[in-house]
Amino acid sequence: MNFFLGAFTHKVDGKGRVFVPRPILDAVERPEERTHFFLTLGLDDCLYLFTQEGFASHLELLDPSAFGDEASRTTALGLGSVARKVSVDSQGRILLPDDLRARAGIGAEVAVIGALDHVQIWDAGIWKKGRAAEAEAAFRSHAPGVFRGESNPDGGGR
């Protein structure tokens, strides 16, 4: 399993590309998965970046078949419409499409954050002005119970 750790700040270039930090690329266990990722709109004001294996494992609980229940069909439609397969170029950059950057509120600088099984890409200002402190406070508050198996059934928080 890949473990993505750390927080990094990078500029978004004029074409909408951003560097994937070397520690993030190095954390991908299978070298063939270092050349492309799956990028999608996150549940907060950010983007999620997955390896192919990581993206597939998150989709295991979703039955996207045309004949599945309405909630699954709609969720699959929503996710499929905003997800993109992005390639890592020779410089170690990926393209953040304009529409996804706009929806996540990403400006000229991003915070690339390891979130254990995936990576989150935040507007650096949003991350620095509160989300980083909020994430640390939530960790300090919830970690003792989560690690004892007392997790909130709805996922607890964001």
C-alpha positions as CSV (number, residue, x, y, z in Angstrom):
1,M,0.0,0.0,0.0
2,N,1.2,3.5,-0.8
3,F,1.5,5.9,2.1
4,F,1.5,9.6,1.1
5,L,2.9,11.9,3.7
6,G,4.0,15.5,4.1
7,A,2.9,19.0,3.1
8,F,4.5,20.8,0.2
9,T,3.9,24.2,-1.5
10,H,4.3,24.7,-5.2
11,K,3.4,27.4,-7.8
12,V,0.9,26.6,-10.5
13,D,2.5,27.6,-13.8
14,G,0.8,29.6,-16.6
15,K,-0.4,26.4,-18.2
16,G,-2.0,25.0,-15.0
17,R,0.7,22.5,-14.3
18,V,2.0,21.8,-10.8
19,F,4.9,19.6,-9.6
20,V,4.2,16.4,-7.9
21,P,6.7,16.5,-4.9
22,R,9.4,13.9,-5.1
23,P,8.4,12.3,-1.8
24,I,4.9,11.7,-3.2
25,L,6.2,10.1,-6.4
26,D,8.7,8.0,-4.4
27,A,5.9,6.8,-2.2
28,V,4.2,5.0,-5.1
29,E,5.3,1.4,-4.7
30,R,4.7,0.3,-8.3
31,P,7.0,2.3,-10.7
32,E,4.5,1.9,-13.5
33,E,2.0,3.9,-11.5
34,R,4.4,6.9,-11.1
35,T,3.6,8.0,-14.7
36,H,-0.1,8.8,-14.3
37,F,-2.6,9.5,-11.5
38,F,-6.4,10.0,-11.2
39,L,-7.4,13.5,-10.3
40,T,-10.9,14.4,-9.1
41,L,-12.8,17.0,-7.2
42,G,-12.5,16.4,-3.4
43,L,-15.3,16.4,-0.9
44,D,-13.9,19.6,0.6
45,D,-12.5,22.6,-1.3
46,C,-9.6,20.6,-2.8
47,L,-8.7,18.1,-5.4
48,Y,-7.9,14.4,-4.7
49,L,-5.0,12.6,-6.4
50,F,-5.0,8.8,-6.5
51,T,-2.9,6.1,-8.0
52,Q,-4.8,3.8,-10.3
53,E,-4.8,1.1,-7.6
54,G,-5.9,3.6,-4.9
55,F,-8.7,5.0,-7.1
56,A,-9.9,1.5,-7.8
57,S,-9.9,0.5,-4.1
58,H,-12.1,3.6,-3.3
59,L,-14.5,2.6,-6.0
60,E,-15.0,-1.0,-4.7
61,L,-17.9,-0.1,-2.5
62,L,-19.7,1.8,-5.4
63,D,-21.9,-0.2,-7.8
64,P,-21.9,2.1,-10.8
65,S,-23.9,-0.3,-13.0
66,A,-26.8,1.2,-15.0
67,F,-29.2,-1.1,-13.1
68,G,-27.8,-0.4,-9.5
69,D,-29.6,1.8,-7.1
70,E,-30.2,5.5,-7.9
71,A,-27.7,6.8,-5.3
72,S,-24.9,4.6,-6.7
73,R,-25.7,5.6,-10.3
74,T,-25.8,9.3,-9.5
75,T,-22.6,9.1,-7.5
76,A,-20.8,7.2,-10.3
77,L,-22.1,9.8,-12.8
78,G,-20.9,12.7,-10.7
79,L,-17.5,11.1,-10.0
80,G,-17.0,10.0,-13.6
81,S,-17.8,13.5,-14.9
82,V,-15.2,15.2,-12.8
83,A,-12.4,12.6,-12.7
84,R,-9.4,12.9,-15.0
85,K,-6.5,10.6,-15.7
86,V,-3.4,12.9,-15.7
87,S,0.1,12.1,-16.8
88,V,3.3,13.1,-15.1
89,D,5.5,14.9,-17.6
90,S,9.3,14.6,-17.8
91,Q,9.6,17.4,-15.3
92,G,7.4,15.7,-12.7
93,R,4.4,17.9,-13.2
94,I,0.7,17.2,-13.7
95,L,-1.9,19.4,-15.4
96,L,-4.7,20.7,-13.1
97,P,-7.6,21.3,-15.6
98,D,-9.0,24.8,-15.4
99,D,-12.5,23.6,-14.5
100,L,-11.3,21.5,-11.6
101,R,-9.0,24.3,-10.3
102,A,-12.0,26.7,-10.4
103,R,-14.3,24.4,-8.6
104,A,-11.7,23.8,-5.8
105,G,-10.8,27.5,-5.6
106,I,-7.2,26.9,-6.5
107,G,-5.2,30.0,-7.4
108,A,-1.5,30.6,-8.3
109,E,-0.1,28.4,-5.5
110,V,-1.1,25.0,-4.1
111,A,-0.5,23.0,-1.0
112,V,0.1,19.3,-1.9
113,I,-0.8,17.3,1.2
114,G,-0.2,13.6,1.8
115,A,-3.5,12.1,3.2
116,L,-2.2,8.6,3.7
117,D,-3.9,6.7,0.9
118,H,-4.3,9.6,-1.5
119,V,-3.0,13.2,-2.0
120,Q,-5.0,16.3,-1.5
121,I,-4.3,19.5,-3.5
122,W,-5.5,22.7,-1.8
123,D,-5.2,26.4,-2.7
124,A,-2.2,27.3,-0.6
125,G,-4.0,30.3,0.9
126,I,-7.0,28.2,2.1
127,W,-4.6,25.6,3.5
128,K,-2.4,28.1,5.4
129,K,-5.3,30.3,6.6
130,G,-7.0,27.6,8.6
131,R,-7.5,24.2,7.0
132,A,-4.0,23.1,8.2
133,A,-4.7,24.1,11.8
134,E,-8.2,22.6,11.5
135,A,-6.8,19.2,10.3
136,E,-4.2,19.2,13.1
137,A,-6.8,20.0,15.7
138,A,-9.1,17.2,14.4
139,F,-6.3,14.7,14.5
140,R,-5.4,15.6,18.1
141,S,-9.1,15.4,19.1
142,H,-10.2,12.3,17.2
143,A,-7.1,10.2,16.9
144,P,-7.2,8.5,20.4
145,G,-10.7,7.2,19.7
146,V,-10.2,6.3,16.1
147,F,-7.0,4.3,16.9
148,R,-9.0,2.5,19.7
149,G,-11.7,1.6,17.2
150,E,-14.3,4.1,18.5
151,S,-14.6,5.9,15.1
152,N,-17.8,7.8,14.4
153,P,-19.9,5.5,11.9
154,D,-20.4,8.4,9.5
155,G,-16.7,8.9,9.1
156,G,-16.4,11.7,11.7
157,G,-15.8,15.1,10.4
158,R,-14.6,16.1,7.0
